[in-house]
């Protein structure tokens, strides 16, 4: 068993070396492949996911605003029914509630009155700073715009207004309408991207202004404030998707852009490589721990397998696989030990050599499977009739040997006769072969000059004499007592 433990130790050390080597190699490969994987898979897939989320959260308000600007009811109201404030308030309230917006509004160019779901709110004036958005928007060639602003009339939180111009049938500008939504949930969404995907997400308009970003102290308000990215302005503010690599504060970054035509803004996704290296490092330590645990478990399994295999080898070496009784090798080893004790202590030992009668005809006529059943059943009879202190073995083929320890020749003869009768009268054997099976026995007593070969030889000759005298009998070897059969 000591050699088995040495094998287990060697295998465990080799497995540990192998698992650590593989883990380190995988870690190095992972670090090298991080940037490539980030460029070709992670970042493009992430920006598509973000775009999908942006569509889900921002496109609906955009479409609602666009629908309002093209609604004939709203146009007719501005042109013909502006004095009916209750009617427009009810319309804006229905839009607000139906689509769960913070507010829905309308500004009439004719009267410069600002209406919400609560009705008339105020008159927009050029000299009022909070109304400047309307006059700037009116004078731009764009049909719509997105503004982020604080509006004290609604809430102190940041609001995103999606504004659309309203034109009459002759394409004359008659006002502006749109909706307002709280930006806090968008900030949470951008924080989620940062937390879950390690990505910094923000949005730029075509002037390079940051119109939407995660709220934090380090947030920039314009692309020009980002000195590392100023030189890439034309690539970033482009309707073509682009990938940019740059360094900031000694760290390597990847940046990917995507134009969102529905909102006329540019989605920018920024990834710091070290964030992904940290993940690879965590995976490395996790894999290392798991591999070490599996190595120890594997070593334990190997130990049990080797122990079990060793036991099976011992069984295969010492026991007959068919009858599950000791084989000739086992018998010889133990019998030699008892012979030595016999010569020293003069302890009586008798040996029986047994052969099943007409076994060859059983194999030839009934088949080897029946022959095997016969051998198994005979072995069971012998095990039940032989003491644990005695020796029993399948010598080979249909031959069996029994050594009676501390037993004189007369007692051995009596026991052997009972074994012979048990075999002859066994019903299972009779059903198996169709007749009363018998066996012939040769019996001898050991003397002080005997070796295993001389004892076996005498018992074997006595067994053959039993065969010659009609089988189914026990014959005593001549050196033990006078020839006798029964």
C-alpha positions as CSV (number, residue, x, y, z in Angstrom):
1,X,0.0,0.0,0.0
2,X,2.9,2.3,0.6
3,X,3.7,2.3,-3.1
4,X,0.0,3.2,-3.8
5,X,0.3,6.3,-1.6
6,X,3.5,7.3,-3.4
7,X,1.6,7.0,-6.7
8,X,-1.2,9.2,-5.3
9,X,1.2,11.8,-4.0
10,X,3.0,11.9,-7.4
11,X,-0.3,12.1,-9.3
12,X,-1.6,14.9,-7.0
13,X,1.6,16.9,-7.4
14,X,1.5,16.5,-11.2
15,X,-2.2,17.5,-11.3
16,X,-1.5,20.5,-9.1
17,X,1.3,21.6,-11.4
18,X,-0.9,20.9,-14.5
19,X,-3.9,22.8,-13.1
20,X,-1.9,25.8,-12.0
21,X,0.0,25.9,-15.3
22,X,-3.2,25.7,-17.3
23,X,-4.9,28.4,-15.1
24,X,-2.0,30.8,-15.6
25,X,-1.8,30.1,-19.3
26,X,-5.5,30.7,-19.7
27,X,-5.2,33.9,-17.6
28,X,-2.4,35.2,-19.9
29,X,-4.3,34.3,-23.0
30,X,-7.5,35.9,-21.5
31,X,-5.6,39.1,-20.9
32,X,-4.3,39.2,-24.4
33,X,-7.7,38.4,-25.9
34,X,-9.6,40.9,-23.8
35,X,-9.1,43.8,-26.1
36,X,-9.8,41.8,-29.2
37,X,-12.9,40.3,-27.7
38,X,-14.0,43.7,-26.4
39,X,-13.6,45.3,-29.9
40,X,-15.2,42.6,-32.0
41,X,-17.9,41.2,-29.7
42,X,-18.5,42.7,-26.3
43,X,-18.6,46.4,-27.2
44,X,-20.6,46.0,-30.4
45,X,-23.1,43.8,-28.7
46,X,-23.3,46.1,-25.7
47,X,-23.9,49.2,-27.8
48,X,-26.7,47.3,-29.6
49,X,-28.2,46.3,-26.3
50,X,-28.0,49.9,-25.1
51,X,-29.5,51.2,-28.3
52,X,-32.4,48.7,-27.8
53,X,-32.9,50.0,-24.2
54,X,-32.7,53.6,-25.4
55,X,-35.3,52.9,-28.1
56,X,-37.5,51.2,-25.5
57,X,-37.3,54.2,-23.1
58,X,-36.9,57.2,-25.4
59,X,-38.4,56.3,-28.8
60,X,-41.9,56.2,-27.4
61,X,-41.9,59.7,-26.0
62,X,-40.3,60.8,-29.4
63,X,-43.2,59.2,-31.3
64,X,-45.8,60.7,-29.0
65,X,-44.4,64.2,-29.5
66,X,-44.3,63.6,-33.3
67,X,-47.9,62.3,-33.3
68,X,-49.0,65.4,-31.3
69,X,-47.3,67.8,-33.8
70,X,-49.2,66.1,-36.7
71,X,-52.5,65.8,-34.9
72,X,-55.2,67.6,-37.0
73,X,-57.2,68.2,-33.8
74,X,-54.4,70.1,-32.3
75,X,-53.7,72.1,-35.4
76,X,-57.4,73.0,-35.8
77,X,-57.6,74.1,-32.1
78,X,-54.7,76.5,-32.5
79,X,-56.1,78.0,-35.7
80,X,-59.8,78.1,-34.7
81,X,-60.5,77.3,-31.1
82,X,-57.6,78.7,-28.9
83,X,-60.1,80.4,-26.7
84,X,-61.4,77.0,-25.6
85,X,-58.7,76.3,-23.0
86,X,-60.6,73.4,-21.4
87,X,-60.5,71.5,-24.6
88,X,-56.8,71.6,-25.1
89,X,-56.2,70.9,-21.4
90,X,-58.3,67.8,-21.6
91,X,-56.3,66.7,-24.8
92,X,-52.9,67.2,-23.1
93,X,-54.1,65.5,-19.9
94,X,-55.2,62.5,-21.9
95,X,-51.7,62.3,-23.6
96,X,-50.0,62.7,-20.3
97,X,-52.0,59.9,-18.6
98,X,-52.2,57.5,-21.5
99,X,-48.4,57.4,-22.0
100,X,-47.4,58.1,-18.4
101,X,-45.5,61.3,-19.1
102,X,-44.4,63.9,-16.6
103,X,-46.1,66.6,-18.7
104,X,-47.6,67.4,-22.2
105,X,-47.5,70.9,-23.4
106,X,-48.3,73.2,-26.3
107,X,-47.1,76.8,-27.2
108,X,-49.2,78.8,-29.6
109,X,-47.2,81.0,-32.0
110,X,-50.2,83.3,-32.5
111,X,-50.8,84.1,-28.8
112,X,-47.4,82.9,-27.3
113,X,-49.4,81.2,-24.7
114,X,-48.0,78.1,-23.0
115,X,-50.6,75.3,-22.2
116,X,-50.2,72.1,-20.2
117,X,-52.5,69.4,-19.0
118,X,-53.6,71.9,-16.3
119,X,-54.6,74.5,-18.8
120,X,-53.0,77.9,-19.5
121,X,-49.7,78.3,-17.7
122,X,-47.9,81.4,-18.9
123,X,-47.1,83.6,-21.8
124,X,-43.7,82.9,-23.3
125,X,-41.6,86.1,-23.7
126,X,-38.3,86.8,-25.3
127,X,-36.9,88.6,-22.3
128,X,-37.7,85.7,-20.0
129,X,-34.6,83.4,-19.7
130,X,-36.8,80.3,-19.0
131,X,-38.6,80.9,-22.3
132,X,-35.5,81.3,-24.5
133,X,-35.8,77.7,-25.6
134,X,-38.9,78.4,-27.6
135,X,-37.5,81.3,-29.6
136,X,-34.3,79.5,-30.3
137,X,-36.2,76.4,-31.4
138,X,-38.5,78.5,-33.6
139,X,-35.6,80.0,-35.4
140,X,-33.7,76.7,-36.1
141,X,-34.3,74.8,-39.3
142,X,-34.9,71.6,-37.3
143,X,-38.4,70.2,-37.0
144,X,-37.7,68.8,-33.5
145,X,-35.2,68.9,-30.7
146,X,-34.4,67.3,-27.3
147,X,-33.6,69.6,-24.4
148,X,-32.5,68.7,-20.9
149,X,-33.5,71.3,-18.3
150,X,-34.9,72.1,-14.9
151,X,-38.4,73.5,-15.0
152,X,-39.6,75.0,-11.7
153,X,-43.2,74.7,-13.0
154,X,-43.1,70.9,-12.7
155,X,-40.3,69.5,-10.6
156,X,-36.8,70.3,-9.4
157,X,-35.4,67.2,-11.0
158,X,-33.8,67.2,-14.5
159,X,-36.4,66.9,-17.2
160,X,-36.0,65.9,-20.9
161,X,-38.3,67.8,-23.2
162,X,-38.9,66.4,-26.7
163,X,-40.1,69.4,-28.7
164,X,-41.7,69.3,-32.2
165,X,-42.8,72.2,-34.4
166,X,-46.4,72.4,-35.6
167,X,-47.1,73.5,-39.2
168,X,-50.5,74.3,-40.8
169,X,-51.6,72.9,-44.1
170,X,-49.6,75.6,-45.9
171,X,-46.5,74.7,-43.9
172,X,-46.6,77.8,-41.8
173,X,-45.2,77.6,-38.3
174,X,-48.1,77.8,-35.8
175,X,-46.5,76.6,-32.6
176,X,-44.6,73.9,-30.7
177,X,-45.7,70.9,-28.8
178,X,-44.1,68.0,-27.0
179,X,-43.8,66.0,-23.8
180,X,-41.5,66.1,-20.7
181,X,-40.2,63.0,-19.0
182,X,-38.2,62.8,-15.8
183,X,-34.6,61.9,-16.6
184,X,-33.9,60.2,-13.2
185,X,-34.8,56.7,-14.5
186,X,-32.5,57.3,-17.5
187,X,-29.7,58.1,-15.1
188,X,-30.5,54.9,-13.3
189,X,-30.3,53.0,-16.6
190,X,-26.9,54.5,-17.4
191,X,-25.7,53.7,-13.9
192,X,-26.9,50.1,-14.5
193,X,-24.8,49.9,-17.7
194,X,-21.8,51.2,-15.7
195,X,-22.3,48.7,-12.8
196,X,-23.3,45.6,-14.8
197,X,-21.3,46.1,-18.0
198,X,-18.4,48.4,-16.9
199,X,-19.4,50.9,-19.6
200,X,-19.6,54.6,-19.4
201,X,-22.5,55.8,-21.7
202,X,-23.4,59.3,-22.7
203,X,-25.1,61.1,-25.6
204,X,-23.9,64.0,-27.8
205,X,-25.6,66.3,-30.2
206,X,-24.1,67.4,-33.4
207,X,-22.4,70.3,-31.7
208,X,-20.5,68.0,-29.4
209,X,-22.7,69.0,-26.4
210,X,-23.3,66.2,-23.8
211,X,-27.1,66.1,-23.8
212,X,-27.5,63.1,-21.5
213,X,-25.0,61.3,-19.2
214,X,-24.8,59.5,-15.9
215,X,-24.9,62.1,-13.2
216,X,-21.6,62.3,-11.4
217,X,-18.9,64.8,-10.4
218,X,-16.6,63.8,-13.3
219,X,-19.3,64.2,-16.0
220,X,-18.3,66.5,-18.9
221,X,-20.8,68.9,-20.5
222,X,-19.0,69.1,-23.9
223,X,-16.8,67.1,-26.1
224,X,-14.2,69.9,-26.2
225,X,-13.7,69.5,-22.4
226,X,-12.4,65.9,-23.1
227,X,-8.9,66.7,-24.2
228,X,-8.1,63.1,-25.1
229,X,-11.1,63.0,-27.4
230,X,-11.0,66.4,-29.0
231,X,-8.9,65.2,-31.9
232,X,-11.4,62.5,-32.6
233,X,-14.3,64.8,-32.9
234,X,-15.0,64.2,-36.6
235,X,-15.0,60.4,-36.0
236,X,-17.3,60.7,-32.9
237,X,-19.8,63.2,-34.4
238,X,-20.4,61.0,-37.5
239,X,-23.3,59.0,-38.7
240,X,-20.9,56.2,-39.4
241,X,-20.2,53.9,-36.5
242,X,-16.6,54.1,-35.3
243,X,-14.2,52.5,-32.9
244,X,-11.5,54.6,-31.2
245,X,-8.6,53.6,-28.9
246,X,-7.1,56.2,-26.7
247,X,-5.3,56.7,-23.3
248,X,-6.5,58.8,-20.4
249,X,-4.7,59.2,-17.1
250,X,-2.4,56.3,-18.1
251,X,-5.3,53.9,-18.7
252,X,-6.3,52.4,-22.0
253,X,-9.8,53.0,-23.3
254,X,-12.0,51.8,-26.1
255,X,-14.8,54.1,-27.4
256,X,-17.5,53.1,-29.8
257,X,-20.2,55.4,-31.2
258,X,-23.6,55.0,-32.9
259,X,-25.8,57.6,-34.4
260,X,-29.5,57.4,-33.3
261,X,-31.4,59.0,-36.2
262,X,-34.8,59.0,-34.4
263,X,-33.4,61.4,-31.8
264,X,-30.7,63.0,-33.9
265,X,-28.1,62.3,-31.2
266,X,-24.9,60.2,-30.9
267,X,-24.6,57.3,-28.5
268,X,-21.1,57.0,-27.1
269,X,-20.0,53.9,-25.1
270,X,-16.7,54.0,-23.4
271,X,-14.9,51.0,-21.8
272,X,-11.8,51.1,-19.6
273,X,-9.7,48.0,-20.3
274,X,-8.6,47.6,-16.7
275,X,-12.3,47.0,-15.7
276,X,-12.3,44.0,-18.0
277,X,-8.9,42.9,-16.8
278,X,-10.2,42.8,-13.3
279,X,-13.0,40.5,-14.4
280,X,-10.4,38.2,-16.1
281,X,-8.3,38.3,-12.9
282,X,-11.3,37.3,-10.8
283,X,-12.1,34.5,-13.2
284,X,-8.5,33.4,-13.0
285,X,-8.6,33.1,-9.2
286,X,-11.9,31.4,-9.3
287,X,-10.7,28.9,-11.9
288,X,-7.6,28.3,-9.9
289,X,-9.5,27.6,-6.7
290,X,-12.0,25.4,-8.5
291,X,-9.1,23.5,-10.2
292,X,-7.3,23.0,-6.9
293,X,-10.5,21.7,-5.3
294,X,-11.1,19.3,-8.2
295,X,-7.5,18.2,-8.0
296,X,-7.9,17.3,-4.3
297,X,-11.2,15.6,-5.0
298,X,-9.6,13.8,-7.9
299,X,-6.7,12.7,-5.7
300,X,-9.1,11.4,-3.1
301,X,-11.0,9.5,-5.8
302,X,-7.8,8.1,-7.2
303,X,-6.9,6.9,-3.7
304,X,-10.2,5.1,-3.3
305,X,-9.9,3.7,-6.8
306,X,-6.4,2.4,-6.3
307,X,-7.4,0.9,-2.9
308,X,-10.4,-0.8,-4.5
309,X,-8.3,-1.8,-7.5
310,X,-5.6,-3.2,-5.2
311,X,-8.3,-5.2,-3.4
312,X,-9.6,-6.5,-6.7
313,X,-6.1,-7.5,-7.8
314,X,-5.7,-9.3,-4.5
315,X,-9.0,-11.1,-5.1
316,X,-8.1,-11.9,-8.7
317,X,-4.7,-13.2,-7.5
318,X,-5.9,-15.3,-4.7
319,X,-9.5,-16.3,-5.6
320,X,-11.2,-18.1,-8.4
321,X,-13.4,-15.6,-10.3
322,X,-16.1,-18.2,-11.1
323,X,-16.6,-20.0,-7.7
324,X,-15.3,-17.1,-5.5
325,X,-13.2,-19.6,-3.4
326,X,-9.4,-19.4,-3.1
327,X,-7.4,-20.6,-6.1
328,X,-4.3,-22.9,-6.3
329,X,-1.9,-20.0,-5.7
330,X,-3.6,-19.0,-2.5
331,X,-3.9,-22.6,-1.3
332,X,-0.3,-23.3,-1.9
333,X,0.9,-20.2,-0.1
334,X,-1.2,-21.0,3.0
335,X,-0.7,-24.7,2.9
336,X,3.1,-24.3,3.0
337,X,2.7,-22.2,6.1
338,X,0.6,-24.9,7.8
339,X,3.1,-27.6,6.7
340,X,5.9,-25.7,8.5
341,X,3.7,-25.4,11.7
342,X,2.9,-29.1,11.3
343,X,6.6,-30.1,11.3
344,X,7.3,-27.8,14.3
345,X,4.3,-28.5,16.5
346,X,3.2,-31.8,15.0
347,X,-0.3,-30.5,14.4
348,X,-2.3,-33.1,12.3
349,X,-3.2,-32.0,8.8
350,X,-5.1,-34.0,6.2
351,X,-5.4,-33.2,2.5
352,X,-8.3,-34.0,0.2
353,X,-8.1,-34.0,-3.6
354,X,-11.5,-34.0,-5.2
355,X,-12.7,-34.4,-8.8
356,X,-16.3,-34.1,-10.1
357,X,-17.2,-37.3,-11.9
358,X,-17.9,-37.2,-15.6
359,X,-17.6,-33.4,-15.8
360,X,-16.3,-33.5,-19.4
361,X,-19.5,-35.1,-20.6
362,X,-21.5,-32.4,-18.8
363,X,-19.6,-29.7,-20.7
364,X,-19.9,-31.6,-24.0
365,X,-23.6,-32.5,-23.7
366,X,-25.1,-29.7,-21.7
367,X,-22.7,-26.9,-22.5
368,X,-20.2,-24.9,-20.6
369,X,-22.8,-22.6,-18.9
370,X,-24.3,-25.7,-17.2
371,X,-20.7,-26.8,-16.3
372,X,-20.1,-23.4,-14.7
373,X,-23.4,-23.7,-12.7
374,X,-22.2,-27.1,-11.5
375,X,-18.8,-25.7,-10.4
376,X,-20.5,-22.8,-8.5
377,X,-23.0,-25.1,-6.7
378,X,-20.3,-27.6,-5.7
379,X,-18.1,-24.7,-4.4
380,X,-21.1,-23.6,-2.3
381,X,-21.5,-27.1,-0.8
382,X,-17.8,-27.2,0.0
383,X,-17.8,-23.8,1.7
384,X,-20.8,-24.8,3.8
385,X,-19.1,-28.1,4.9
386,X,-15.5,-26.8,5.5
387,X,-14.6,-24.9,8.6
388,X,-13.1,-21.4,8.4
389,X,-9.9,-22.7,9.9
390,X,-9.5,-25.2,7.1
391,X,-8.2,-24.5,3.6
392,X,-10.3,-24.8,0.4
393,X,-9.5,-24.1,-3.2
394,X,-10.4,-24.7,-6.8
395,X,-7.3,-26.5,-8.0
396,X,-8.2,-26.2,-11.6
397,X,-11.0,-27.3,-13.9
398,X,-13.4,-29.6,-12.0
399,X,-10.7,-30.3,-9.3
400,X,-10.8,-29.0,-5.7
401,X,-8.5,-29.4,-2.7
402,X,-9.3,-29.3,1.0
403,X,-6.8,-29.1,3.9
404,X,-8.2,-30.1,7.3
405,X,-6.2,-28.3,9.9
406,X,-5.8,-29.9,13.4
407,X,-7.8,-32.9,12.1
408,X,-6.7,-36.6,12.3
409,X,-7.2,-39.0,9.4
410,X,-10.3,-40.6,10.8
411,X,-12.2,-37.3,11.4
412,X,-11.1,-36.1,8.0
413,X,-12.4,-39.3,6.4
414,X,-15.8,-38.8,8.2
415,X,-16.1,-35.2,7.0
416,X,-15.1,-36.1,3.5
417,X,-17.8,-38.8,3.3
418,X,-20.4,-36.3,4.4
419,X,-19.2,-33.9,1.7
420,X,-19.5,-36.7,-0.9
421,X,-23.0,-37.5,0.2
422,X,-24.0,-33.8,0.2
423,X,-22.9,-33.5,-3.4
424,X,-24.7,-36.7,-4.4
425,X,-28.0,-35.8,-2.8
426,X,-28.0,-32.1,-3.7
427,X,-31.3,-31.3,-5.5
428,X,-30.1,-28.2,-7.2
429,X,-27.3,-30.2,-8.9
430,X,-29.7,-32.9,-9.8
431,X,-32.1,-30.4,-11.5
432,X,-29.1,-28.8,-13.3
433,X,-27.7,-31.9,-14.9
434,X,-30.7,-34.3,-14.7
435,X,-29.2,-36.9,-12.5
436,X,-27.4,-37.3,-9.1
437,X,-24.0,-35.7,-9.6
438,X,-21.1,-37.5,-7.8
439,X,-17.4,-36.8,-7.1
440,X,-14.3,-38.8,-6.3
441,X,-12.0,-38.0,-3.4
442,X,-8.4,-38.8,-2.5
443,X,-7.5,-38.4,1.2
444,X,-4.0,-38.4,2.8
445,X,-2.4,-37.4,6.1
446,X,0.7,-35.2,6.2
447,X,3.9,-36.4,7.8
448,X,7.0,-34.6,8.9
449,X,8.9,-35.2,5.7
450,X,6.2,-34.0,3.4
451,X,6.3,-31.1,1.0
452,X,3.3,-29.7,-0.8
453,X,4.2,-31.6,-3.9
454,X,4.4,-35.0,-2.1
455,X,1.2,-34.5,-0.3
456,X,-0.7,-33.4,-3.4
457,X,0.8,-36.3,-5.3
458,X,-0.4,-38.9,-2.8
459,X,-3.9,-37.4,-2.6
460,X,-4.1,-37.1,-6.4
461,X,-3.2,-40.8,-6.8
462,X,-5.8,-41.8,-4.2
463,X,-8.4,-39.8,-6.1
464,X,-7.5,-41.6,-9.4
465,X,-7.9,-44.9,-7.5
466,X,-11.4,-43.8,-6.5
467,X,-12.1,-43.2,-10.2
468,X,-10.8,-46.6,-11.1
469,X,-12.9,-48.3,-8.4
470,X,-16.2,-47.0,-9.7
471,X,-16.1,-43.3,-8.7
472,X,-18.3,-41.6,-6.1
473,X,-16.1,-42.7,-3.2
474,X,-13.3,-41.6,-0.8
475,X,-10.0,-43.4,-1.1
476,X,-7.3,-43.1,1.6
477,X,-3.7,-42.8,0.4
478,X,-1.7,-45.9,1.1
479,X,0.7,-44.1,3.4
480,X,-2.1,-43.0,5.7
481,X,-4.0,-46.2,6.3
482,X,-4.7,-49.3,4.4
483,X,-6.6,-48.7,1.1
484,X,-10.3,-48.2,1.8
485,X,-13.2,-47.1,-0.3
486,X,-16.8,-46.4,0.2
